[in-house]
Amino acid sequence: MMITRLDHVSVVVDDLTNAAAFFAALGMTVEGEMHVEGPWVDRVNAIDGVQIDIVMMRTPDGQGRLELTKFHNPELIEVEPAIAPPNAPGLRSVMFTVDSVDDAVARLRAIGAELIGEVVQYDNMYRLCYMRGPAGIIVALAEELA
């Protein structure tokens, strides 16, 4: 059996409204919102009493999706360190291609996001940077130069 596509990436956040606003500032749109609970979600998570709200975001090309998940029950568990450095094991980053890195950085900074390091140019192909996004995740931005 082979993978047919990447469906979506899921991020657990503590503030669903602010997380959705962050990704909307990048140009994503809300595809749908829902509350989820019940035996099936308990079983798939191996946790009893799961109650979550989800906002599904879609990229402008319609191909990429990002699920933002807020747990109401059980409460979030703190992970140490809460803001992991780029070399920590696990999901490193989610990268988005943008029209302008400078414009994207300005929009995200305006809503409280932090630039990690600097905006750099890789050969004559990309301008790149990392931003600290909702729940401390790293959001990579790439502007194609060619």
C-alpha positions in Angstrom: 0.0 0.0 0.0 1.3 3.4 -0.9 0.5 6.9 0.4 -1.9 8.7 -1.9 -1.4 12.2 -0.5 -0.6 14.2 2.7 -4.0 15.1 4.0 -3.2 17.7 6.7 -0.9 18.6 9.5 -2.4 19.0 13.0 -1.3 21.5 15.6 -2.6 21.5 19.2 -2.9 25.1 20.4 -4.0 26.8 23.6 -5.8 29.7 21.8 -7.8 28.7 18.8 -8.9 32.2 17.8 -5.3 33.6 17.8 -3.9 30.6 16.0 -6.5 30.9 13.2 -5.8 34.6 13.0 -2.0 33.8 12.6 -2.6 31.5 9.7 -5.2 33.8 8.2 -2.5 36.5 8.1 -0.5 34.2 5.9 -3.5 33.9 3.5 -5.1 30.7 4.7 -8.8 30.5 4.9 -11.1 28.7 7.3 -12.5 25.5 5.7 -14.6 24.5 8.6 -15.0 24.4 12.4 -16.3 21.7 14.6 -16.6 20.4 18.2 -15.5 16.8 18.6 -16.2 14.3 21.4 -17.4 10.8 21.9 -16.3 7.2 22.0 -14.5 7.2 18.6 -12.3 10.1 19.4 -11.5 8.7 22.9 -10.5 5.4 21.2 -8.4 6.9 18.5 -6.5 9.1 21.1 -6.4 6.4 23.8 -7.7 9.1 26.2 -11.1 9.1 28.0 -13.4 12.1 27.8 -11.8 14.0 24.9 -13.5 17.2 24.1 -11.9 19.3 21.4 -12.7 22.2 19.0 -11.1 22.1 15.6 -10.6 24.8 13.0 -9.5 23.4 9.6 -7.5 25.9 7.5 -6.8 25.7 3.8 -4.0 27.2 1.7 -5.0 29.5 -1.2 -4.2 26.8 -3.8 -6.6 24.4 -2.2 -4.1 21.7 -1.8 -2.7 22.2 1.8 -4.7 21.9 5.0 -3.8 22.6 8.6 -5.9 21.4 11.5 -5.8 23.6 14.6 -7.0 21.7 17.7 -7.9 23.1 21.1 -8.4 20.5 23.9 -11.0 21.4 26.5 -10.7 18.0 28.1 -8.3 16.7 29.1 -6.3 19.9 29.9 -3.1 20.5 27.9 0.0 18.9 29.2 3.1 21.2 29.3 6.1 20.0 27.5 9.6 21.0 28.5 11.0 23.1 27.2 7.8 24.8 26.2 9.4 26.7 23.3 11.7 24.1 21.8 14.8 25.2 19.8 15.1 24.3 16.1 17.3 21.3 16.9 14.8 19.6 19.2 13.5 16.1 18.1 10.0 16.0 16.6 8.2 18.1 14.1 10.7 20.7 13.1 8.6 23.2 11.1 5.7 23.7 8.7 6.9 25.6 5.6 4.8 27.8 3.4 5.7 29.4 0.1 4.8 33.1 0.2 4.7 35.9 -2.4 6.9 38.1 -0.2 8.8 37.1 2.9 9.1 40.7 4.0 5.4 41.3 3.8 4.6 38.0 5.5 7.1 38.8 8.3 5.5 42.2 8.8 2.0 40.8 8.9 2.9 38.2 11.4 5.0 40.5 13.6 2.0 42.8 13.7 0.0 40.1 15.5 2.8 39.2 17.9 4.9 36.5 16.1 8.6 36.4 16.5 11.3 36.1 13.8 13.8 33.4 14.7 17.2 34.4 13.4 17.2 36.4 10.2 15.7 36.5 6.7 18.4 34.9 4.5 18.9 34.2 0.8 19.7 30.7 -0.4 21.7 31.0 -3.7 19.5 32.7 -6.3 16.5 30.4 -5.5 14.9 31.4 -2.2 14.6 34.0 0.6 13.9 32.1 3.8 13.1 32.7 7.4 11.6 31.0 10.5 8.9 32.5 12.6 7.7 31.3 16.0 4.0 30.5 15.5 1.1 29.4 17.7 1.9 26.9 20.4 5.6 27.6 19.8 5.8 25.8 16.5 8.2 27.0 13.9 6.6 28.3 10.7 9.1 28.5 7.8 8.5 31.0 5.0 10.0 30.7 1.6 9.9 33.2 -1.3 10.9 31.8 -4.6 13.3 34.1 -6.5 13.4 32.3 -9.9 
